[in-house]
Amino acid sequence: MRVPTIVVTHRPPASLREASVYLYAPNLEVAIETATQAAAGRDVAVMGGASLIQQVLSGNLVDSLQLHVAPVIFGSGLRLFENLEEQPRNLTLSSAVATASAMHLLYTIERS
């Protein structure tokens, strides 16, 4: 069974791909709620950059955080745990897998 990809955006895409559903939501909470309903019991993954991850952590909207750390220096960008009202203290490392190209970390998040 093919799992649809729901892309949340404020800007309409130039072209639509068959495998994706584009969702225009007023805020991130509504977008995640809609994606959860569409998933019908399956997992929902939120993928994006530091700003998006900061929003879901601040909003207490996720149960886990999966990080893929690769030894690449981009030179600039946002720090993942910066700009949060509170630093996440409820993260528990569930698994760590090292590969030749990256470290894959899975944290569970205790929701408050």
N, CA, C and O atoms as a printed pandas DataFrame, in Angstrom:
     atom_number atom_name residue_name chain_id  residue_number  x_coord  y_coord  z_coord
0              1         N          MET        A               1    0.845   -1.191    0.000
1              2        CA          MET        A               1    0.000    0.000    0.000
2              3         C          MET        A               1    0.882    1.243    0.000
3              4         O          MET        A               1    1.759    1.392    0.851
4              5         N          ARG        A               2    0.652    2.107   -0.930
5              6        CA          ARG        A               2    1.429    3.336   -1.041
6              7         C          ARG        A               2    0.911    4.355   -0.029
7              8         O          ARG        A               2   -0.290    4.615    0.041
8              9         N          VAL        A               3    1.816    4.924    0.746
9             10        CA          VAL        A               3    1.452    5.923    1.745
10            11         C          VAL        A               3    1.546    7.297    1.101
11            12         O          VAL        A               3    2.589    7.641    0.546
12            13         N          PRO        A               4    0.474    8.097    1.162
13            14        CA          PRO        A               4    0.534    9.430    0.544
14            15         C          PRO        A               4    1.458   10.353    1.329
15            16         O          PRO        A               4    1.613   10.221    2.543
16            17         N          THR        A               5    2.056   11.274    0.620
17            18        CA          THR        A               5    2.866   12.306    1.241
18            19         C          THR        A               5    2.011   13.562    1.295
19            20         O          THR        A               5    1.476   14.005    0.279
20            21         N          ILE        A               6    1.889   14.126    2.479
21            22        CA          ILE        A               6    1.145   15.379    2.634
22            23         C          ILE        A               6    2.167   16.481    2.819
23            24         O          ILE        A               6    2.954   16.445    3.765
24            25         N          VAL        A               7    2.164   17.446    1.940
25            26        CA          VAL        A               7    3.108   18.549    1.991
26            27         C          VAL        A               7    2.368   19.775    2.491
27            28         O          VAL        A               7    1.405   20.228    1.873
28            29         N          VAL        A               8    2.826   20.308    3.618
29            30        CA          VAL        A               8    2.202   21.511    4.184
30            31         C          VAL        A               8    3.012   22.713    3.712
31            32         O          VAL        A               8    4.231   22.760    3.878
32            33         N          THR        A               9    2.329   23.666    3.132
33            34        CA          THR        A               9    3.037   24.824    2.572
34            35         C          THR        A               9    2.134   26.054    2.582
35            36         O          THR        A               9    0.909   25.936    2.597
36            37         N          HIS        A              10    2.751   27.235    2.573
37            38        CA          HIS        A              10    1.972   28.476    2.394
38            39         C          HIS        A              10    1.986   28.883    0.928
39            40         O          HIS        A              10    1.186   29.720    0.510
40            41         N          ARG        A              11    2.893   28.296    0.138
41            42        CA          ARG        A              11    3.014   28.658   -1.264
42            43         C          ARG        A              11    2.568   27.510   -2.162
43            44         O          ARG        A              11    3.082   26.398   -2.039
44            45         N          PRO        A              12    1.638   27.757   -3.046
45            46        CA          PRO        A              12    1.215   26.689   -3.964
46            47         C          PRO        A              12    2.397   26.215   -4.809
47            48         O          PRO        A              12    3.202   27.032   -5.257
48            49         N          PRO        A              13    2.510   24.902   -5.030
49            50        CA          PRO        A              13    3.606   24.389   -5.851
50            51         C          PRO        A              13    3.392   24.715   -7.330
51            52         O          PRO        A              13    2.262   24.892   -7.786
52            53         N          ALA        A              14    4.493   24.789   -8.059
53            54        CA          ALA        A              14    4.409   25.057   -9.498
54            55         C          ALA        A              14    3.727   23.903  -10.222
55            56         O          ALA        A              14    2.975   24.118  -11.173
56            57         N          SER        A              15    3.988   22.686   -9.775
57            58        CA          SER        A              15    3.334   21.528  -10.386
58            59         C          SER        A              15    3.048   20.499   -9.295
59            60         O          SER        A              15    3.781   20.408   -8.310
60            61         N          LEU        A              16    2.002   19.741   -9.474
61            62        CA          LEU        A              16    1.617   18.727   -8.497
62            63         C          LEU        A              16    2.159   17.367   -8.917
63            64         O          LEU        A              16    2.153   17.028  -10.100
64            65         N          ARG        A              17    2.625   16.595   -7.951
65            66        CA          ARG        A              17    3.033   15.224   -8.224
66            67         C          ARG        A              17    1.885   14.320   -7.820
67            68         O          ARG        A              17    1.167   14.626   -6.868
68            69         N          GLU        A              18    1.698   13.224   -8.516
69            70        CA          GLU        A              18    0.593   12.308   -8.221
70            71         C          GLU        A              18    0.627   11.757   -6.810
71            72         O          GLU        A              18   -0.421   11.571   -6.191
72            73         N          ALA        A              19    1.820   11.493   -6.290
73            74        CA          ALA        A              19    1.948   10.821   -4.996
74            75         C          ALA        A              19    1.698   11.756   -3.813
75            76         O          ALA        A              19    1.627   11.294   -2.674
76            77         N          SER        A              20    1.567   13.030   -4.055
77            78        CA          SER        A              20    1.464   13.983   -2.959
78            79         C          SER        A              20    0.101   14.646   -2.882
79            80         O          SER        A              20   -0.587   14.826   -3.887
80            81         N          VAL        A              21   -0.261   14.997   -1.678
81            82        CA          VAL        A              21   -1.445   15.810   -1.425
82            83         C          VAL        A              21   -0.922   17.085   -0.788
83            84         O          VAL        A              21   -0.194   17.032    0.203
84            85         N          TYR        A              22   -1.281   18.213   -1.340
85            86        CA          TYR        A              22   -0.822   19.473   -0.785
86            87         C          TYR        A              22   -1.893   20.032    0.132
87            88         O          TYR        A              22   -3.057   20.147   -0.252
88            89         N          LEU        A              23   -1.497   20.375    1.336
89            90        CA          LEU        A              23   -2.423   20.825    2.368
90            91         C          LEU        A              23   -2.096   22.263    2.728
91            92         O          LEU        A              23   -0.953   22.590    3.049
92            93         N          TYR        A              24   -3.083   23.098    2.673
93            94        CA          TYR        A              24   -2.922   24.487    3.073
94            95         C          TYR        A              24   -3.642   24.643    4.401
95            96         O          TYR        A              24   -4.871   24.692    4.441
96            97         N          ALA        A              25   -2.887   24.720    5.483
97            98        CA          ALA        A              25   -3.463   24.777    6.821
98            99         C          ALA        A              25   -3.149   26.130    7.451
99           100         O          ALA        A              25   -2.124   26.740    7.148
100          101         N          PRO        A              26   -4.045   26.597    8.336
101          102        CA          PRO        A              26   -3.817   27.897    8.958
102          103         C          PRO        A              26   -2.637   27.894    9.934
103          104         O          PRO        A              26   -2.042   28.940   10.194
104          105         N          ASN        A              27   -2.299   26.714   10.473
105          106        CA          ASN        A              27   -1.162   26.631   11.385
106          107         C          ASN        A              27   -0.668   25.185   11.459
107          108         O          ASN        A              27   -1.308   24.270   10.942
108          109         N          LEU        A              28    0.450   25.002   12.094
109          110        CA          LEU        A              28    1.089   23.693   12.154
110          111         C          LEU        A              28    0.250   22.675   12.923
111          112         O          LEU        A              28    0.202   21.503   12.547
112          113         N          GLU        A              29   -0.407   23.107   13.988
113          114        CA          GLU        A              29   -1.241   22.197   14.779
114          115         C          GLU        A              29   -2.354   21.588   13.927
115          116         O          GLU        A              29   -2.603   20.384   13.994
116          117         N          VAL        A              30   -3.015   22.411   13.133
117          118        CA          VAL        A              30   -4.091   21.927   12.252
118          119         C          VAL        A              30   -3.510   20.999   11.185
119          120         O          VAL        A              30   -4.124   19.989   10.842
120          121         N          ALA        A              31   -2.342   21.333   10.663
121          122        CA          ALA        A              31   -1.715   20.495    9.648
122          123         C          ALA        A              31   -1.398   19.107   10.194
123          124         O          ALA        A              31   -1.658   18.106    9.527
124          125         N          ILE        A              32   -0.842   19.038   11.397
125          126        CA          ILE        A              32   -0.505   17.736   11.981
126          127         C          ILE        A              32   -1.767   16.966   12.332
127          128         O          ILE        A              32   -1.817   15.750   12.150
128          129         N          GLU        A              33   -2.769   17.642   12.824
129          130        CA          GLU        A              33   -4.048   16.970   13.129
130          131         C          GLU        A              33   -4.666   16.387   11.854
131          132         O          GLU        A              33   -5.158   15.258   11.861
132          133         N          THR        A              34   -4.640   17.145   10.779
133          134        CA          THR        A              34   -5.188   16.674    9.508
134          135         C          THR        A              34   -4.385   15.492    8.969
135          136         O          THR        A              34   -4.962   14.517    8.485
136          137         N          ALA        A              35   -3.060   15.576    9.051
137          138        CA          ALA        A              35   -2.212   14.478    8.591
138          139         C          ALA        A              35   -2.440   13.224    9.436
139          140         O          ALA        A              35   -2.439   12.113    8.906
140          141         N          THR        A              36   -2.635   13.393   10.734
141          142        CA          THR        A              36   -2.895   12.257   11.625
142          143         C          THR        A              36   -4.201   11.573   11.253
143          144         O          THR        A              36   -4.275   10.344   11.232
144          145         N          GLN        A              37   -5.224   12.351   10.962
145          146        CA          GLN        A              37   -6.501   11.773   10.536
146          147         C          GLN        A              37   -6.348   11.049    9.197
147          148         O          GLN        A              37   -6.887    9.959    9.009
148          149         N          ALA        A              38   -5.615   11.658    8.278
149          150        CA          ALA        A              38   -5.412   11.044    6.962
150          151         C          ALA        A              38   -4.596    9.755    7.067
151          152         O          ALA        A              38   -4.762    8.853    6.246
152          153         N          ALA        A              39   -3.721    9.658    8.064
153          154        CA          ALA        A              39   -2.869    8.481    8.227
154          155         C          ALA        A              39   -3.649    7.272    8.746
155          156         O          ALA        A              39   -3.181    6.140    8.631
156          157         N          ALA        A              40   -4.809    7.498    9.304
157          158        CA          ALA        A              40   -5.692    6.414    9.763
158          159         C          ALA        A              40   -4.951    5.366   10.601
159          160         O          ALA        A              40   -4.984    4.174   10.294
160          161         N          GLY        A              41   -4.293    5.824   11.648
161          162        CA          GLY        A              41   -3.629    4.895   12.556
162          163         C          GLY        A              41   -2.169    4.626   12.242
163          164         O          GLY        A              41   -1.464    4.036   13.061
164          165         N          ARG        A              42   -1.701    5.045   11.074
165          166        CA          ARG        A              42   -0.287    4.867   10.744
166          167         C          ARG        A              42    0.518    6.035   11.302
167          168         O          ARG        A              42   -0.043    7.053   11.707
168          169         N          ASP        A              43    1.830    5.876   11.318
169          170        CA          ASP        A              43    2.704    6.940   11.808
170          171         C          ASP        A              43    2.670    8.147   10.884
171          172         O          ASP        A              43    2.465    8.014    9.677
172          173         N          VAL        A              44    2.873    9.314   11.458
173          174        CA          VAL        A              44    3.001   10.557   10.704
174          175         C          VAL        A              44    4.416   11.068   10.937
175          176         O          VAL        A              44    4.850   11.189   12.083
176          177         N          ALA        A              45    5.131   11.365    9.876
177          178        CA          ALA        A              45    6.491   11.895    9.983
178          179         C          ALA        A              45    6.475   13.366    9.588
179          180         O          ALA        A              45    5.851   13.751    8.599
180          181         N          VAL        A              46    7.164   14.172   10.368
181          182        CA          VAL        A              46    7.326   15.591   10.061
182          183         C          VAL        A              46    8.791   15.768    9.671
183          184         O          VAL        A              46    9.684   15.514   10.480
184          185         N          MET        A              47    9.041   16.199    8.446
185          186        CA          MET        A              47   10.413   16.372    7.973
186          187         C          MET        A              47   10.625   17.815    7.557
187          188         O          MET        A              47    9.769   18.427    6.919
188          189         N          GLY        A              48   11.762   18.341    7.924
189          190        CA          GLY        A              48   12.055   19.708    7.543
190          191         C          GLY        A              48   13.315   20.204    8.204
191          192         O          GLY        A              48   14.088   19.433    8.774
192          193         N          GLY        A              49   13.506   21.482    8.120
193          194        CA          GLY        A              49   14.696   22.111    8.675
194          195         C          GLY        A              49   14.525   22.490   10.135
195          196         O          GLY        A              49   13.524   22.155   10.770
196          197         N          ALA        A              50   15.509   23.186   10.647
197          198        CA          ALA        A              50   15.548   23.540   12.060
198          199         C          ALA        A              50   14.321   24.345   12.497
199          200         O          ALA        A              50   13.796   24.114   13.586
200          201         N          SER        A              51   13.862   25.272   11.677
201          202        CA          SER        A              51   12.712   26.100   12.051
202          203         C          SER        A              51   11.461   25.252   12.276
203          204         O          SER        A              51   10.744   25.446   13.258
204          205         N          LEU        A              52   11.200   24.316   11.369
205          206        CA          LEU        A              52   10.030   23.450   11.512
206          207         C          LEU        A              52   10.163   22.560   12.746
207          208         O          LEU        A              52    9.204   22.399   13.501
208          209         N          ILE        A              53   11.340   21.985   12.956
209          210        CA          ILE        A              53   11.553   21.116   14.111
210          211         C          ILE        A              53   11.400   21.917   15.407
211          212         O          ILE        A              53   10.833   21.414   16.377
212          213         N          GLN        A              54   11.892   23.142   15.433
213          214        CA          GLN        A              54   11.714   24.005   16.607
214          215         C          GLN        A              54   10.228   24.227   16.890
215          216         O          GLN        A              54    9.808   24.224   18.047
216          217         N          GLN        A              55    9.441   24.418   15.845
217          218        CA          GLN        A              55    8.003   24.640   16.019
218          219         C          GLN        A              55    7.299   23.416   16.590
219          220         O          GLN        A              55    6.462   23.548   17.483
220          221         N          VAL        A              56    7.626   22.221   16.088
221          222        CA          VAL        A              56    6.944   21.030   16.601
222          223         C          VAL        A              56    7.405   20.693   18.012
223          224         O          VAL        A              56    6.620   20.186   18.813
224          225         N          LEU        A              57    8.681   20.971   18.327
225          226        CA          LEU        A              57    9.153   20.746   19.701
226          227         C          LEU        A              57    8.508   21.739   20.661
227          228         O          LEU        A              57    8.049   21.355   21.737
228          229         N          SER        A              58    8.471   23.014   20.276
229          230        CA          SER        A              58    7.858   24.045   21.129
230          231         C          SER        A              58    6.370   23.796   21.337
231          232         O          SER        A              58    5.837   24.044   22.419
232          233         N          GLY        A              59    5.697   23.301   20.287
233          234        CA          GLY        A              59    4.268   23.036   20.365
234          235         C          GLY        A              59    3.921   21.703   20.992
235          236         O          GLY        A              59    2.745   21.370   21.140
236          237         N          ASN        A              60    4.948   20.927   21.367
237          238        CA          ASN        A              60    4.717   19.621   21.988
238          239         C          ASN        A              60    3.863   18.741   21.064
239          240         O          ASN        A              60    2.905   18.106   21.508
240          241         N          LEU        A              61    4.223   18.713   19.775
241          242        CA          LEU        A              61    3.400   18.069   18.751
242          243         C          LEU        A              61    3.918   16.716   18.283
243          244         O          LEU        A              61    3.282   16.078   17.444
244          245         N          VAL        A              62    5.057   16.260   18.803
245          246        CA          VAL        A              62    5.638   14.999   18.336
246          247         C          VAL        A              62    5.973   14.081   19.504
247          248         O          VAL        A              62    6.182   14.532   20.630
248          249         N          ASP        A              63    6.021   12.764   19.208
249          250        CA          ASP        A              63    6.346   11.750   20.204
250          251         C          ASP        A              63    7.795   11.303   20.139
251          252         O          ASP        A              63    8.317   10.725   21.092
252          253         N          SER        A              64    8.446   11.572   19.010
253          254        CA          SER        A              64    9.842   11.164   18.870
254          255         C          SER        A              64   10.568   12.120   17.933
255          256         O          SER        A              64    9.954   12.856   17.160
256          257         N          LEU        A              65   11.887   12.084   18.026
257          258        CA          LEU        A              65   12.734   12.937   17.198
258          259         C          LEU        A              65   13.839   12.051   16.652
259          260         O          LEU        A              65   14.595   11.450   17.414
260          261         N          GLN        A              66   13.931   11.970   15.331
261          262        CA          GLN        A              66   14.968   11.164   14.702
262          263         C          GLN        A              66   15.943   12.099   14.012
263          264         O          GLN        A              66   15.563   12.880   13.140
264          265         N          LEU        A              67   17.206   12.012   14.411
265          266        CA          LEU        A              67   18.241   12.866   13.840
266          267         C          LEU        A              67   19.238   12.017   13.071
267          268         O          LEU        A              67   19.624   10.936   13.517
268          269         N          HIS        A              68   19.649   12.509   11.924
269          270        CA          HIS        A              68   20.680   11.861   11.119
270          271         C          HIS        A              68   21.831   12.850   11.058
271          272         O          HIS        A              68   21.752   13.861   10.360
272          273         N          VAL        A              69   22.883   12.565   11.776
273          274        CA          VAL        A              69   24.006   13.486   11.903
274          275         C          VAL        A              69   25.134   13.024   10.981
275          276         O          VAL        A              69   25.690   11.939   11.146
276          277         N          ALA        A              70   25.451   13.868   10.018
277          278        CA          ALA        A              70   26.506   13.560    9.057
278          279         C          ALA        A              70   27.622   14.590    9.201
279          280         O          ALA        A              70   27.355   15.755    9.495
280          281         N          PRO        A              71   28.868   14.172    8.998
281          282        CA          PRO        A              71   29.997   15.092    9.159
282          283         C          PRO        A              71   30.159   16.024    7.956
283          284         O          PRO        A              71   31.130   15.934    7.204
284          285         N          VAL        A              72   29.191   16.914    7.798
285          286        CA          VAL        A              72   29.219   17.887    6.709
286          287         C          VAL        A              72   29.042   19.263    7.329
287          288         O          VAL        A              72   28.142   19.466    8.144
288          289         N          ILE        A              73   29.882   20.197    6.955
289          290        CA          ILE        A              73   29.779   21.558    7.491
290          291         C          ILE        A              73   29.229   22.450    6.388
291          292         O          ILE        A              73   29.842   22.602    5.331
292          293         N          PHE        A              74   28.053   23.044    6.651
293          294        CA          PHE        A              74   27.412   23.902    5.654
294          295         C          PHE        A              74   27.857   25.351    5.769
295          296         O          PHE        A              74   27.746   26.100    4.798
296          297         N          GLY        A              75   28.355   25.766    6.926
297          298        CA          GLY        A              75   28.849   27.128    7.085
298          299         C          GLY        A              75   27.880   28.063    7.768
299          300         O          GLY        A              75   28.306   29.003    8.440
300          301         N          SER        A              76   26.577   27.830    7.614
301          302        CA          SER        A              76   25.616   28.700    8.291
302          303         C          SER        A              76   24.294   27.961    8.408
303          304         O          SER        A              76   24.128   26.858    7.888
304          305         N          GLY        A              77   23.373   28.584    9.092
305          306        CA          GLY        A              77   22.063   27.983    9.267
306          307         C          GLY        A              77   21.612   28.090   10.708
307          308         O          GLY        A              77   22.327   28.623   11.558
308          309         N          LEU        A              78   20.428   27.583   10.974
309          310        CA          LEU        A              78   19.876   27.630   12.330
310          311         C          LEU        A              78   20.373   26.456   13.155
311          312         O          LEU        A              78   20.562   25.356   12.637
312          313         N          ARG        A              79   20.582   26.694   14.426
313          314        CA          ARG        A              79   20.911   25.610   15.344
314          315         C          ARG        A              79   19.599   24.961   15.764
315          316         O          ARG        A              79   18.623   25.649   16.064
316          317         N          LEU        A              80   19.584   23.649   15.781
317          318        CA          LEU        A              80   18.338   22.908   16.008
318          319         C          LEU        A              80   17.663   23.253   17.325
319          320         O          LEU        A              80   16.444   23.422   17.364
320          321         N          PHE        A              81   18.429   23.360   18.401
321          322        CA          PHE        A              81   17.815   23.585   19.711
322          323         C          PHE        A              81   17.892   25.050   20.147
323          324         O          PHE        A              81   17.736   25.358   21.328
324          325         N          GLU        A              82   18.128   25.940   19.200
325          326        CA          GLU        A              82   18.151   27.364   19.489
326          327         C          GLU        A              82   16.743   27.933   19.287
327          328         O          GLU        A              82   15.934   27.316   18.594
328          329         N          ASN        A              83   16.439   29.061   19.858
329          330        CA          ASN        A              83   15.164   29.765   19.680
330          331         C          ASN        A              83   13.974   29.024   20.279
331          332         O          ASN        A              83   12.833   29.306   19.914
332          333         N          LEU        A              84   14.212   28.094   21.181
333          334        CA          LEU        A              84   13.113   27.424   21.874
334          335         C          LEU        A              84   12.889   28.147   23.197
335          336         O          LEU        A              84   13.845   28.545   23.863
336          337         N          GLU        A              85   11.617   28.315   23.578
337          338        CA          GLU        A              85   11.337   28.959   24.858
338          339         C          GLU        A              85   12.003   28.192   25.991
339          340         O          GLU        A              85   12.571   28.786   26.908
340          341         N          GLU        A              86   11.928   26.877   25.920
341          342        CA          GLU        A              86   12.565   26.004   26.895
342          343         C          GLU        A              86   13.390   24.987   26.150
343          344         O          GLU        A              86   12.948   24.458   25.130
344          345         N          GLN        A              87   14.571   24.703   26.634
345          346        CA          GLN        A              87   15.376   23.649   26.027
346          347         C          GLN        A              87   14.708   22.310   26.318
347          348         O          GLN        A              87   14.236   22.099   27.435
348          349         N          PRO        A              88   14.654   21.404   25.354
349          350        CA          PRO        A              88   14.005   20.115   25.586
350          351         C          PRO        A              88   14.740   19.313   26.650
351          352         O          PRO        A              88   15.924   19.011   26.499
352          353         N          ARG        A              89   14.047   18.973   27.712
353          354        CA          ARG        A              89   14.628   18.187   28.797
354          355         C          ARG        A              89   13.978   16.815   28.855
355          356         O          ARG        A              89   14.389   15.958   29.637
356          357         N          ASN        A              90   12.975   16.612   28.037
357          358        CA          ASN        A              90   12.209   15.380   28.084
358          359         C          ASN        A              90   12.587   14.414   26.962
359          360         O          ASN        A              90   11.766   13.591   26.556
360          361         N          LEU        A              91   13.822   14.505   26.454
361          362        CA          LEU        A              91   14.295   13.624   25.387
362          363         C          LEU        A              91   15.034   12.436   26.002
363          364         O          LEU        A              91   15.902   12.614   26.856
364          365         N          THR        A              92   14.687   11.227   25.564
365          366        CA          THR        A              92   15.382   10.024   26.007
366          367         C          THR        A              92   15.911    9.306   24.779
367          368         O          THR        A              92   15.150    8.994   23.863
368          369         N          LEU        A              93   17.211    9.044   24.754
369          370        CA          LEU        A              93   17.810    8.349   23.623
370          371         C          LEU        A              93   17.305    6.915   23.595
371          372         O          LEU        A              93   17.526    6.157   24.539
372          373         N          SER        A              94   16.625    6.539   22.508
373          374        CA          SER        A              94   16.060    5.194   22.356
374          375         C          SER        A              94   16.974    4.291   21.552
375          376         O          SER        A              94   17.086    3.099   21.838
376          377         N          SER        A              95   17.635    4.861   20.532
377          378        CA          SER        A              95   18.562    4.049   19.748
378          379         C          SER        A              95   19.579    4.950   19.072
379          380         O          SER        A              95   19.316    6.115   18.773
380          381         N          ALA        A              96   20.753    4.370   18.840
381          382        CA          ALA        A              96   21.830    5.064   18.138
382          383         C          ALA        A              96   22.490    4.044   17.219
383          384         O          ALA        A              96   22.969    3.003   17.668
384          385         N          VAL        A              97   22.508    4.358   15.928
385          386        CA          VAL        A              97   23.094    3.444   14.946
386          387         C          VAL        A              97   24.135    4.216   14.148
387          388         O          VAL        A              97   23.835    5.246   13.544
388          389         N          ALA        A              98   25.343    3.714   14.153
389          390        CA          ALA        A              98   26.415    4.341   13.378
390          391         C          ALA        A              98   26.545    3.638   12.039
391          392         O          ALA        A              98   26.546    2.409   11.966
392          393         N          THR        A              99   26.656    4.431   10.979
393          394        CA          THR        A              99   26.945    3.898    9.648
394          395         C          THR        A              99   28.205    4.591    9.144
395          396         O          THR        A              99   28.744    5.473    9.813
396          397         N          ALA        A             100   28.664    4.202    7.992
397          398        CA          ALA        A             100   29.874    4.805    7.432
398          399         C          ALA        A             100   29.704    6.296    7.149
399          400         O          ALA        A             100   30.683    7.042    7.158
400          401         N          SER        A             101   28.469    6.737    6.898
401          402        CA          SER        A             101   28.271    8.132    6.499
402          403         C          SER        A             101   27.552    8.997    7.522
403          404         O          SER        A             101   27.526   10.218    7.372
404          405         N          ALA        A             102   26.963    8.400    8.564
405          406        CA          ALA        A             102   26.203    9.216    9.511
406          407         C          ALA        A             102   25.934    8.462   10.808
407          408         O          ALA        A             102   26.133    7.251   10.897
408          409         N          MET        A             103   25.484    9.199   11.798
409          410        CA          MET        A             103   25.008    8.642   13.058
410          411         C          MET        A             103   23.504    8.867   13.065
411          412         O          MET        A             103   23.045    9.986   12.835
412          413         N          HIS        A             104   22.736    7.821   13.326
413          414        CA          HIS        A             104   21.279    7.895   13.304
414          415         C          HIS        A             104   20.776    7.754   14.734
415          416         O          HIS        A             104   20.933    6.702   15.353
416          417         N          LEU        A             105   20.179    8.802   15.249
417          418        CA          LEU        A             105   19.736    8.864   16.639
418          419         C          LEU        A             105   18.231    8.956   16.710
419          420         O          LEU        A             105   17.617    9.730   15.975
420          421         N          LEU        A             106   17.631    8.171   17.590
421          422        CA          LEU        A             106   16.194    8.231   17.800
422          423         C          LEU        A             106   15.938    8.558   19.266
423          424         O          LEU        A             106   16.377    7.835   20.161
424          425         N          TYR        A             107   15.227    9.648   19.499
425          426        CA          TYR        A             107   14.869   10.077   20.839
426          427         C          TYR        A             107   13.362    9.944   21.011
427          428         O          TYR        A             107   12.606   10.310   20.111
428          429         N          THR        A             108   12.918    9.435   22.135
429          430        CA          THR        A             108   11.507    9.513   22.468
430          431         C          THR        A             108   11.303   10.786   23.257
431          432         O          THR        A             108   12.196   11.239   23.973
432          433         N          ILE        A             109   10.139   11.351   23.122
433          434        CA          ILE        A             109    9.824   12.617   23.777
434          435         C          ILE        A             109    8.644   12.389   24.704
435          436         O          ILE        A             109    7.568   11.977   24.271
436          437         N          GLU        A             110    8.857   12.657   25.969
437          438        CA          GLU        A             110    7.764   12.576   26.932
438          439         C          GLU        A             110    6.982   13.874   26.833
439          440         O          GLU        A             110    7.504   14.949   27.131
440          441         N          ARG        A             111    5.744   13.771   26.420
441          442        CA          ARG        A             111    4.925   14.986   26.276
442          443         C          ARG        A             111    4.495   15.482   27.628
443          444         O          ARG        A             111    4.143   14.700   28.511
444          445         N          SER        A             112    4.526   16.801   27.788
445          446        CA          SER        A             112    4.108   17.390   29.066
446          447         C          SER        A             112    2.654   17.770   29.037
447          448         O          SER        A             112    2.129   18.280   30.027
